[in-house]
Amino acid sequence: MRIGDLNGTRVLVTGGSTGIGAAVVRAFAAQGAQVIAHYNQSEAAAQALRAESPERIKLVQGDLSEPGSASRVVEAAAEMLGGLDGLINNAGGMLGRIKTTAMPESHFDEVVNLNVRSVWDATLAAYPHLKQSKGYIINTSSIAARTGGGSGAVLYAATKSFVSSLTRGQAKEFVGDGIRVNAVAPGLIQTPFHDRYTPPDIFASQAASVPMGREGLPEECVGAFLFLASPAMSGYITGQVIEVNGGQLMP
């Protein structure tokens, strides 16, 4: 389905080389948007993604767990595109399942820098561009923001709670500037995130607990992002967190 008001728009997707981010990049490019896909370590995946639509997809590299990197990525994207109509703060991660009492301070800092500070900094850097274009921000939260996460995922869940709260608060602050701020909160989705951090037996038991009886696919998340990006479809929607979880959580 073509969404006419996304054609020609300028969008940055952080964490855009794999999983949900890559699916979002593909979906926006298919709508005719000019998309910057940010990546960190997954250069091969990023280059392969770009090759799918080189006229629509460009790349920017940066380690968003390093303070200052998110701002640099945003400014590079805005320069490449001549401005921004949309910022999708999708980059984030658990970086390992570590219980609260066993967590090194360095791990705490890295997770918070990636999941919290980078979203804050990217938003601040994008703000003047989005104010000029009357654009939008879509943050990627998580079902963990409401459930508290599983064992070893408490910090990750807490950072995603921050993202959901930030979404609501900045929606109020930015509404006068014509910027809509919303979020998408995926549930159990088959991505490299779970390949890396969730043992297969736990993943299978979680999937069985979903009312739909299975995990979701990254492509099944993109409709929420496209919907929230389109003024025609969601122009009166701001400060909302759309849950995409197969019925796993019904708040």
PAPA-253010 format. One record per residue (C-alpha): residue in three letters; y, x, z. Coordinates in Angstrom, 2 decimals, always signed. Layout:
residues N
(ALA (Y X Z))
...
***
This chain:
residues 251
(MET (+0.00 +0.00 +0.00))
(ARG (+3.44 +1.32 -0.92))
(ILE (+6.21 +1.12 +1.66))
(GLY (+9.32 +1.39 -0.45))
(ASP (+11.78 +2.57 +2.17))
(LEU (+9.73 +5.69 +2.96))
(ASN (+9.96 +7.02 -0.59))
(GLY (+12.18 +10.09 -0.73))
(THR (+12.63 +10.35 +3.04))
(ARG (+12.56 +13.75 +4.76))
(VAL (+10.02 +14.10 +7.56))
(LEU (+8.85 +16.88 +9.88))
(VAL (+5.39 +16.56 +11.44))
(THR (+4.65 +19.09 +14.17))
(GLY (+0.99 +19.94 +14.61))
(GLY (+0.53 +18.78 +11.03))
(SER (-2.31 +20.96 +9.73))
(THR (-5.38 +19.29 +11.24))
(GLY (-6.59 +16.06 +12.83))
(ILE (-4.15 +13.19 +13.24))
(GLY (-1.21 +15.35 +12.16))
(ALA (-2.80 +16.22 +8.82))
(ALA (-3.69 +12.58 +8.20))
(VAL (-0.07 +11.62 +8.91))
(VAL (+1.25 +14.31 +6.54))
(ARG (-1.02 +13.02 +3.76))
(ALA (+0.01 +9.42 +4.39))
(PHE (+3.75 +10.14 +4.24))
(ALA (+3.37 +12.31 +1.15))
(ALA (+1.45 +9.46 -0.50))
(GLN (+4.44 +7.21 +0.22))
(GLY (+6.70 +9.60 -1.67))
(ALA (+8.23 +11.31 +1.36))
(GLN (+9.11 +14.99 +1.44))
(VAL (+7.09 +16.32 +4.37))
(ILE (+7.19 +19.54 +6.35))
(ALA (+3.83 +20.18 +8.00))
(HIS (+4.21 +22.49 +10.98))
(TYR (+1.22 +24.61 +12.00))
(ASN (+0.46 +27.44 +14.38))
(GLN (-2.92 +29.15 +14.00))
(SER (-4.54 +26.90 +11.37))
(GLU (-3.02 +28.61 +8.34))
(ALA (-6.01 +28.06 +6.05))
(ALA (-6.05 +24.34 +6.82))
(ALA (-2.28 +24.14 +6.34))
(GLN (-2.40 +25.88 +2.97))
(ALA (-5.23 +23.60 +1.84))
(LEU (-3.20 +20.57 +2.90))
(ARG (-0.17 +21.79 +1.01))
(ALA (-2.30 +22.34 -2.10))
(GLU (-3.19 +18.63 -2.11))
(SER (+0.44 +17.70 -2.86))
(PRO (+2.58 +20.81 -3.40))
(GLU (+5.48 +18.76 -4.75))
(ARG (+5.64 +16.74 -1.51))
(ILE (+4.33 +19.01 +1.27))
(LYS (+5.88 +22.22 +2.57))
(LEU (+4.87 +24.36 +5.55))
(VAL (+6.55 +25.91 +8.59))
(GLN (+4.70 +28.09 +11.10))
(GLY (+5.47 +28.41 +14.79))
(ASP (+3.82 +28.68 +18.21))
(LEU (+5.39 +25.75 +20.05))
(SER (+4.09 +27.01 +23.39))
(GLU (+6.76 +29.71 +23.10))
(PRO (+10.20 +28.55 +24.33))
(GLY (+12.66 +28.40 +21.46))
(SER (+10.03 +28.03 +18.77))
(ALA (+10.32 +24.24 +18.45))
(SER (+14.07 +24.43 +17.81))
(ARG (+13.53 +27.10 +15.18))
(VAL (+10.87 +25.00 +13.42))
(VAL (+13.17 +21.96 +13.33))
(GLU (+16.11 +23.91 +11.94))
(ALA (+13.89 +25.54 +9.31))
(ALA (+12.58 +22.14 +8.26))
(ALA (+16.05 +20.60 +8.10))
(GLU (+17.27 +23.50 +5.98))
(MET (+14.33 +23.20 +3.60))
(LEU (+14.79 +19.46 +3.19))
(GLY (+18.58 +19.24 +3.38))
(GLY (+18.41 +17.17 +6.56))
(LEU (+15.90 +14.97 +8.36))
(ASP (+15.16 +11.26 +8.33))
(GLY (+12.21 +11.46 +10.70))
(LEU (+10.74 +13.69 +13.40))
(ILE (+7.11 +13.21 +14.37))
(ASN (+6.38 +15.14 +17.57))
(ASN (+2.62 +15.42 +17.17))
(ALA (+1.88 +18.97 +18.33))
(GLY (+0.07 +19.18 +21.66))
(GLY (-3.17 +20.17 +23.27))
(MET (-5.26 +20.58 +26.37))
(LEU (-5.85 +24.31 +25.87))
(GLY (-8.98 +24.12 +28.03))
(ARG (-10.50 +21.82 +30.63))
(ILE (-9.45 +23.31 +33.98))
(LYS (-9.38 +21.43 +37.27))
(THR (-6.15 +21.26 +39.23))
(THR (-7.25 +23.59 +42.02))
(ALA (-8.59 +26.22 +39.61))
(MET (-5.66 +26.32 +37.20))
(PRO (-3.82 +29.63 +36.72))
(GLU (-0.05 +29.40 +36.68))
(SER (+0.00 +30.87 +33.18))
(HIS (-2.17 +28.02 +31.88))
(PHE (+0.08 +25.44 +33.52))
(ASP (+3.12 +27.00 +31.85))
(GLU (+1.48 +27.14 +28.43))
(VAL (+0.37 +23.50 +28.48))
(VAL (+3.72 +22.25 +29.76))
(ASN (+5.62 +24.34 +27.22))
(LEU (+3.49 +22.98 +24.38))
(ASN (+3.24 +19.33 +25.38))
(VAL (+6.54 +18.79 +27.17))
(ARG (+9.14 +21.43 +26.43))
(SER (+8.45 +21.57 +22.69))
(VAL (+8.92 +17.79 +22.38))
(TRP (+12.16 +17.97 +24.34))
(ASP (+13.48 +20.95 +22.37))
(ALA (+12.43 +19.61 +18.96))
(THR (+14.12 +16.31 +19.71))
(LEU (+17.37 +17.99 +20.75))
(ALA (+17.35 +20.16 +17.63))
(ALA (+16.63 +17.17 +15.38))
(TYR (+19.13 +14.85 +17.05))
(PRO (+22.25 +15.72 +14.99))
(HIS (+20.29 +15.42 +11.75))
(LEU (+18.77 +12.10 +12.76))
(LYS (+22.12 +10.79 +13.96))
(GLN (+23.56 +11.50 +10.55))
(SER (+20.67 +9.81 +8.71))
(LYS (+20.16 +6.98 +11.22))
(GLY (+16.58 +8.16 +11.42))
(TYR (+13.66 +7.90 +13.80))
(ILE (+11.46 +9.81 +16.21))
(ILE (+7.77 +9.10 +16.68))
(ASN (+6.02 +10.91 +19.53))
(THR (+2.26 +11.26 +19.85))
(SER (+1.19 +10.27 +23.34))
(SER (-2.40 +9.55 +24.41))
(ILE (-4.58 +7.00 +26.15))
(ALA (-4.74 +9.68 +28.89))
(ALA (-1.10 +8.92 +29.71))
(ARG (-2.29 +5.63 +31.24))
(THR (-5.73 +6.61 +32.54))
(GLY (-4.93 +10.01 +34.07))
(GLY (-7.49 +11.77 +31.89))
(GLY (-10.94 +13.02 +32.78))
(SER (-12.05 +15.96 +34.88))
(GLY (-10.12 +19.07 +33.93))
(ALA (-7.65 +17.06 +31.85))
(VAL (-5.22 +15.99 +34.58))
(LEU (-2.39 +18.25 +33.45))
(TYR (-2.82 +17.16 +29.83))
(ALA (-2.70 +13.51 +30.89))
(ALA (+0.40 +14.11 +33.00))
(THR (+2.21 +15.76 +30.10))
(LYS (+1.37 +12.78 +27.88))
(SER (+2.77 +10.46 +30.56))
(PHE (+5.96 +12.48 +30.22))
(VAL (+5.93 +11.88 +26.46))
(SER (+5.55 +8.12 +26.91))
(SER (+8.33 +7.99 +29.50))
(LEU (+10.57 +10.21 +27.38))
(THR (+10.04 +7.83 +24.47))
(ARG (+11.32 +4.86 +26.44))
(GLY (+14.25 +6.72 +27.99))
(GLN (+15.49 +8.36 +24.81))
(ALA (+15.12 +5.08 +22.95))
(LYS (+17.81 +3.74 +25.27))
(GLU (+19.99 +6.83 +25.01))
(PHE (+19.82 +7.13 +21.22))
(VAL (+20.00 +3.46 +20.22))
(GLY (+23.78 +3.64 +19.87))
(ASP (+23.36 +6.49 +17.39))
(GLY (+21.10 +4.40 +15.17))
(ILE (+18.00 +6.43 +16.08))
(ARG (+14.82 +4.55 +16.91))
(VAL (+12.33 +6.29 +19.24))
(ASN (+8.73 +5.11 +19.53))
(ALA (+5.30 +6.59 +20.17))
(VAL (+1.67 +6.26 +19.11))
(ALA (-1.02 +6.70 +21.78))
(PRO (-4.43 +7.42 +20.23))
(GLY (-7.62 +6.87 +22.16))
(LEU (-10.93 +8.58 +21.34))
(ILE (-10.38 +10.00 +17.85))
(GLN (-12.70 +12.39 +16.01))
(THR (-10.49 +15.48 +15.77))
(PRO (-10.74 +19.24 +16.36))
(PHE (-9.26 +18.51 +19.81))
(HIS (-12.52 +16.93 +20.97))
(ASP (-14.66 +19.38 +18.99))
(ARG (-13.06 +22.10 +21.09))
(TYR (-12.73 +20.51 +24.53))
(THR (-15.18 +17.58 +24.91))
(PRO (-18.94 +18.26 +25.19))
(PRO (-20.98 +16.21 +22.69))
(ASP (-22.83 +14.20 +25.37))
(ILE (-19.55 +13.20 +27.07))
(PHE (-17.98 +12.34 +23.73))
(ALA (-20.97 +10.14 +22.83))
(SER (-20.81 +8.30 +26.16))
(GLN (-17.08 +7.74 +25.74))
(ALA (-17.60 +6.41 +22.23))
(ALA (-20.24 +3.99 +23.49))
(SER (-17.75 +2.62 +26.03))
(VAL (-15.25 +1.65 +23.32))
(PRO (-15.47 -2.10 +22.55))
(MET (-15.65 -1.29 +18.82))
(GLY (-18.65 +0.91 +19.64))
(ARG (-17.39 +4.11 +18.03))
(GLU (-14.69 +6.74 +17.97))
(GLY (-11.73 +6.36 +15.64))
(LEU (-10.84 +8.48 +12.65))
(PRO (-7.50 +10.26 +12.18))
(GLU (-6.82 +8.09 +9.15))
(GLU (-7.05 +4.99 +11.35))
(CYS (-4.00 +6.19 +13.30))
(VAL (-1.64 +6.63 +10.38))
(GLY (-0.78 +2.95 +9.92))
(ALA (+1.03 +2.92 +13.25))
(PHE (+3.13 +5.94 +12.24))
(LEU (+4.03 +4.47 +8.85))
(PHE (+4.92 +1.15 +10.47))
(LEU (+7.21 +2.78 +13.03))
(ALA (+8.88 +4.93 +10.36))
(SER (+9.79 +2.02 +8.10))
(PRO (+13.09 +0.25 +8.93))
(ALA (+11.96 -2.73 +6.90))
(MET (+8.80 -3.12 +8.98))
(SER (+10.00 -2.04 +12.44))
(GLY (+13.79 -1.93 +12.35))
(TYR (+14.03 -4.00 +15.55))
(ILE (+11.44 -1.93 +17.43))
(THR (+12.33 +0.94 +19.73))
(GLY (+11.02 +2.32 +23.02))
(GLN (+7.48 +1.16 +22.31))
(VAL (+4.13 +2.94 +22.66))
(ILE (+1.52 +1.61 +20.24))
(GLU (-2.03 +2.03 +21.55))
(VAL (-4.65 +2.90 +18.88))
(ASN (-7.96 +3.00 +20.73))
(GLY (-10.49 +0.47 +19.45))
(GLY (-10.00 -1.69 +22.53))
(GLN (-10.81 +1.14 +24.95))
(LEU (-7.65 +0.34 +26.89))
(MET (-5.93 -3.05 +26.81))
(PRO (-2.80 -2.71 +28.98))
***
